[in-house]
Every structure is written in C-alpha cells, then in structure tokens.
Amino acid sequence: MAKLWRPLKAWVPHEWVIMREAWLRVEASLSKNWALTRRDIKSDLVSGRLVGAARVFNEKEGTEQFIVFVREFWKPVEFPYAWNVTGYDEHYREGEEWHFFVRRRELDKRYPAAANATPSERPADSLFQEMTIPRHPAAFQPPTVASSGVLRGEPQAHDESARRDPPEYSKIRQRANELHPEGYDHIKTKVLIDEVYKALGRDAPKSREVGERALHRRERKRKR
C-alpha cells in the first residue's frame, strides 16, 4: 500500500490550524450548513485545495509524531459530527491519540479568517454550544432553530447539569469514543466500563459508578 503520509521533522504551530477551527471557518462560509460543510471540507482535502496533518501521541511508547497526509488518506475519512474525524481505524495503533490539523496557508487563501468568524470572534453562548456538541454519534442531534431563535438539540449556556460534570467525565467519554468510534450503545455496561478503565490506566476513577454516570448508564440500569 502506498504511503499515505510523510513525517515532519518539527512542528511549527503558527503554520497549522486545529481541525476544529478549520471546520468552523468552512461552516461560516456556508451559513452554518453542516451537510455542505462535511462535503466541502472533505472535498478540499481530497483534491489538495487544503492540506491536512496530525500530531500522533502514543502513551504506551511515550512518543509523538508529526505527519502530513497525501490526498488519498482522506478518501475513506468522514466527518460524521462536526469536526470529529473518523475512518482511519486501519492506521490506528493501541495507545495512540490522533489530533488533526489543516495547514494555515491554504486555509487562509480559500477561507480567509477576516471573512469568516473565528471562535474568538463568536458570542460566548455560541462558543459554549460548539464546545458542548456530543462526541458520541448516536447522541448527536443536529440543532434546529425554534421560533424564539434559540438553538434546539444542543446544551444551552444556562444548562447547569452540563456545567456540573466533573472533569474526569470528559476523559471517560473521550476514551469510549476512541475505543468505539462507531458508537457504543449496543455494548453492555460492564464490558464498556472494563474497556474504558483499562484504557485509562492510572487515570481511571476508583469507583465504577463514576464511569456509569459519565456514560449515562446509571438511569439505564435503574430501568432494567
């Protein structure tokens, strides 16, 4: 199989934009049309109009790689919910974390920052909603606009339950999504908690109840 990326000797932060910001720029140029954003950002990466890269951490080996992808890498890749990247499972190794970026040079040319609101320029409520989009594909519901103009389908800034979540909840959910990018609703609670806690290692909470609450499995157990 042809090599789908080349290594970078050094990472120069100002030359790259994290995928989240790239997504938001494309989305802003399309009046927040998610279907077109998914289509266009992938099309731009496959055609070479945008150049993608990744920082790959391996916790088990204690290593970090900087890689730039060729166009073919992006053909099977999808953006199922916002800027989350899926479809690269065959390249993933246990213990790795992949963080995707887009090269600023091409992004600025095709989607100028001045013409599209960046995260720092957006209202606080809008930014809060973007930060709290669920990572789990089964849990995601595209936002709709009510007659009042308020977005439905996303936690609002006044949602106290979202604010009260302990920090370890996000780690647990992130690890569950990394282990099961296709979704984990079909997996039994005991099996899922065992997998997530094993992957977290020393960072795993002492109580299984924490994991059950983070993954919204406590209510499910009561109903059974």
N, C-alpha and C positions, 0 to 999 in steps of 0.2 A: 504494500500500500504506500502511495506517495506520501511524503512528509507533509503534514497539514499546518506546520508552524515552524518558525525559526527562532532561535534564542536571542535574547538581548543581553549584552554584557552588563549594562547598567540601566537602571530605571530612572528616567528624568521626569519627575512629577508634573511639571508645567506643560509637558508635551502631550499629556494624556488626560482624558476626562472619564470619570467613572460611568458605567453604563446607565446608571440612574439619571444622571444629568443629560446624557445624550438622548435617552428616551424622552425626557421632558421637553427638550428643545424640538425634537421632531413632532411630538404631540402638540406643542403650542403652535407650530406652523400649520397644523391640520385642525385647528379649533377643537382640540382635545378629542378627536375621533380615534378611539382605541383600535378599531379594526384596521383603519388605514395606517395608523402608526405602526402596528405589528407588521403589516405588509411592507411598508416603505423602509423601515429600519433594516429588515432582513434583506430586502432587495438591494439596498445601498451597500450592505456588507458583502453580499454575494457578487455584486458587479464590480466591487473595488472603489465605488464612489466614497465609501467610508472604510477605514482600516481599523480592525479590531485587535485587541491584545488581552492578555491575562497575567495576573500575578497568582502563582500557584504555590500554596503553602502545604508542606507535608509535616504534620505534627509528630508523626511517629519517627521520621528520619531527621527532623529538625532542619529542613531545607526550604529554600524559596527559589522559584524560577520566574524569570520574566520572558514571556513568549509573545510573538506577533504571528497572527494567523494568516494563512493564504485564503483565497476566496472559497475554495472547496470545503473548508472546515465548516462554513456557515450553512451549507445546503441542507443538512438534516436538522439544524438547530431551529428551535421555535421559541417564541416569547408568549407563553400561554396566559400570563397575567402580569401586565405591566413590564417592568424591566428585568424580571426574573428570566434567566436563560436556562433552557433545558435541551436535551437531545444530544449531549456529548458524553453519555454514560460509558461508551466503549473506551474512552480515553482516560476516564477517572480511575484512580487507584485509591485503595483504602487509606484513610488518614489525611486525604488531601482536601483543601479548600480552594475553589477557583473564584477569583474576583475579576470580572470582565471590565474592559475599558475600550474607549474609542479615541483614535488619535485626534488631537485638537485641530491640527492644520486643516484636514479635510472637513471636519465638522463645522469649523468656523466659516469655511468657504461656502458650504452647502446650506447650513442653518445658522446664520450669524446670531451671536448672542444678543446683539442690540435689537434684533427684530423679534426675538422670542424671549419671553420672561424666563429667567433662570430661578432656581429655588430661593436665592437670597432676595429676589425682587418680588416674590409672591406674597400675598397676605398670609399672616400667621395661621389662620384657620385652614386655608388651602394647603399649606405645607404640612400641617398636622394630619389632614386627611390622607395625603400622599404617603406619609411615613407609616400610617397605620393600615395600609392595604394588606389584607391577609396574604401570607405566603402560601397557604395551603390551597391548591387549585379547587378542591371540592368546596371549600368555604367561601370562595370569592364570588361575589355577585356584582356585575358591572353597575356603577352608580347611575341613578336616574334623577332627573330634576323634578321636584314636586312643584305644585302651583305657587308655593311660597318662595321658590327659588333655592330651597335647601337641598343639598345632595342626599339621596337615599342610597342605602347599600354600603355605606362606609361609616365608621365611628365618627361622631362629631366632636368638636373641641370640648363640649360640656360633658362628654361621656366619662363619668367618674370611674366606672368599672375598668375602662381601658387604662386610665392613669394609675390605678392602684396595683396593677400587675407587678409582682416582684421582678427584678432584673433577670433572675435565673429562668423565668418563663420563656423569654425570647430565645435563650440559648437552647432550651429543650425543644422548642418549636422549630428552630433553625436546623438542629441536628436531625429531627424527624423528617423534615422536608428534604434534607440532603440524602438521607437513607432511602426515602421513598418519594422521589420527585413526581411519580405518577399518582400519589395520594395514598393515605393510609387508613381510610375509613373502614376498609374491609379487614384490617388486621386486629386480632384480639388484643385487648388492653394489656394483659400480662406480657404477651410476646413483644408488643410495641415498646412498653416501658423497659423491658430487659434489653432490647436492642439499643435504645436511646441512651440508657445509663451506661451500658458497656462502651458505647462510642464516646461518651463524655468523660469516661475515666475518672480521674480525681475531681473533676468539676461536677460530677453527678451529685445531686442532693442526697442526703441520708434517708429521707422519707420518700416512699413511692407515691404518697398522696400528693406531693408537690408536682410530680410528673403527670399524675392523673388530672390534676386541676389545670396545669398548663396546656394539656392536650384536650381539655374539655371532655374528660372521660368520667368524672365523678357523677354528673347527672345521669349519664347513660347507665352506670352501674346501679343507681337507685331505681331506675325504671325497670331494670331487669329483676 
